[in-house]
């Protein structure tokens, strides 16, 4: 079996951080905003706003089914992916975008929850659209620091 290059190893480390650790950190924040015991009631109260997000295709059908499962099931944040959680937080809480908006990497000095969620989204998108599985050391070091600062604090 061929060994991994240093750049491939960095890719795998970042991938594991973004898919294994970050979702847990995001969910902890989400559960503070929407306590699990009140999640169903909170979502029901925001039904019209959520339906508008579905019509705008910001929430897809499978995500909708997680938000409003068939009786007797109730929604559970453990089944929500980072994209859905981020969409809910941005649209159902008074979360304001950082100075550059929700779609670009925030300035390192911006440490609001909105900026932290944007960092996670930014780096997840970076990996998703990467043409190969190599990450240069300088980029990796910056990204790793940005992501771990969000997930650990």
C-alpha positions as CSV (number, residue, x, y, z in Angstrom):
1,X,0.0,0.0,0.0
2,X,1.3,3.4,-1.0
3,X,1.9,5.9,1.8
4,X,0.2,9.3,1.8
5,X,2.0,12.5,0.9
6,X,2.2,15.2,3.6
7,X,-0.4,17.3,1.6
8,X,-2.8,14.3,1.4
9,X,-2.4,13.7,5.1
10,X,-3.3,17.4,5.8
11,X,-6.4,17.0,3.6
12,X,-7.5,13.9,5.6
13,X,-6.9,15.6,8.9
14,X,-8.9,18.7,7.9
15,X,-11.7,16.5,6.5
16,X,-11.9,14.5,9.8
17,X,-12.0,17.7,11.8
18,X,-14.7,19.2,9.6
19,X,-16.9,16.1,9.4
20,X,-16.3,14.6,12.8
21,X,-15.6,17.3,15.4
22,X,-17.2,20.5,13.9
23,X,-20.7,19.0,13.6
24,X,-20.7,18.3,17.3
25,X,-19.5,21.8,18.2
26,X,-22.2,23.3,15.9
27,X,-24.9,21.1,17.4
28,X,-23.9,22.1,21.0
29,X,-24.4,25.8,20.0
30,X,-27.6,24.9,18.2
31,X,-29.0,23.1,21.2
32,X,-28.3,26.1,23.4
33,X,-30.4,28.3,21.0
34,X,-33.1,25.6,20.5
35,X,-33.1,23.3,23.6
36,X,-34.0,19.7,22.5
37,X,-37.0,19.6,24.8
38,X,-38.5,22.6,23.0
39,X,-37.2,22.0,19.5
40,X,-40.5,20.7,18.0
41,X,-42.5,23.7,19.5
42,X,-39.9,26.1,18.3
43,X,-40.0,24.8,14.8
44,X,-43.8,24.6,14.7
45,X,-43.9,28.3,15.8
46,X,-41.6,29.2,12.8
47,X,-43.4,26.9,10.3
48,X,-44.3,29.7,7.9
49,X,-40.7,31.1,7.8
50,X,-39.4,27.6,7.4
51,X,-41.8,26.9,4.6
52,X,-40.6,30.1,2.8
53,X,-37.0,28.8,3.1
54,X,-38.2,25.6,1.6
55,X,-39.8,27.4,-1.3
56,X,-36.6,29.4,-1.8
57,X,-34.8,26.0,-1.9
58,X,-32.7,26.9,1.1
59,X,-34.2,23.8,2.8
60,X,-34.6,20.7,0.7
61,X,-37.2,17.9,1.0
62,X,-35.0,15.6,3.0
63,X,-34.1,18.4,5.5
64,X,-37.8,19.3,5.7
65,X,-38.6,15.7,6.6
66,X,-36.1,16.0,9.5
67,X,-37.7,19.2,10.7
68,X,-41.3,17.9,10.5
69,X,-41.2,14.1,10.7
70,X,-44.3,12.0,10.6
71,X,-46.2,11.5,13.8
72,X,-45.2,10.0,16.4
73,X,-41.6,11.0,15.6
74,X,-40.3,14.4,16.7
75,X,-37.4,16.4,15.3
76,X,-34.0,15.7,16.8
77,X,-31.0,18.0,16.2
78,X,-28.7,14.9,16.2
79,X,-30.2,14.1,12.8
80,X,-29.5,17.6,11.4
81,X,-26.4,18.2,9.3
82,X,-24.2,21.3,9.6
83,X,-25.9,22.9,6.6
84,X,-29.4,22.6,8.0
85,X,-28.3,23.8,11.5
86,X,-26.5,26.8,10.0
87,X,-29.6,27.6,7.9
88,X,-31.8,27.4,10.9
89,X,-29.5,29.5,13.1
90,X,-29.1,32.2,10.4
91,X,-32.8,32.5,9.7
92,X,-34.5,31.8,13.1
93,X,-32.1,33.7,15.5
94,X,-31.0,37.3,15.6
95,X,-27.7,36.3,14.0
96,X,-26.2,39.1,11.9
97,X,-23.6,38.4,9.2
98,X,-20.1,39.6,9.8
99,X,-18.7,42.5,7.7
100,X,-18.0,40.4,4.6
101,X,-21.3,38.6,4.7
102,X,-22.1,34.9,5.3
103,X,-20.3,33.5,2.3
104,X,-16.7,34.6,2.6
105,X,-14.0,33.9,5.2
106,X,-14.4,36.3,8.2
107,X,-11.6,38.5,9.5
108,X,-9.6,36.7,12.2
109,X,-10.7,39.3,14.8
110,X,-14.4,38.5,14.2
111,X,-15.4,35.9,16.7
112,X,-19.1,36.1,16.8
113,X,-21.2,32.9,16.4
114,X,-22.1,34.0,12.9
115,X,-18.4,34.4,12.0
116,X,-17.6,31.0,13.5
117,X,-20.3,29.2,11.6
118,X,-19.2,31.0,8.4
119,X,-15.6,29.7,9.0
120,X,-16.8,26.1,9.2
121,X,-19.0,26.5,6.1
122,X,-16.1,28.2,4.2
123,X,-13.6,25.5,4.9
124,X,-16.2,22.7,4.3
125,X,-16.9,24.2,0.9
126,X,-13.2,24.6,0.2
127,X,-12.7,20.9,0.7
128,X,-15.8,19.9,-1.2
129,X,-14.7,21.8,-4.3
130,X,-11.0,20.9,-4.1
131,X,-9.9,19.2,-7.3
132,X,-7.3,17.0,-5.6
133,X,-6.7,15.8,-2.1
134,X,-3.7,18.0,-1.4
135,X,-3.5,20.9,1.0
136,X,-0.4,23.1,1.2
137,X,1.1,23.5,4.7
138,X,0.6,27.2,5.0
139,X,-3.1,27.0,4.1
140,X,-3.6,23.9,6.3
141,X,-2.0,25.7,9.3
142,X,-4.2,28.7,8.9
143,X,-7.4,26.7,8.4
144,X,-6.6,24.3,11.2
145,X,-6.1,27.2,13.7
146,X,-9.4,28.9,12.4
147,X,-11.4,25.7,12.7
148,X,-10.1,24.4,16.0
149,X,-10.5,27.9,17.6
150,X,-14.2,27.6,16.6
151,X,-14.7,24.0,17.7
152,X,-12.8,24.0,20.9
153,X,-13.9,27.4,22.4
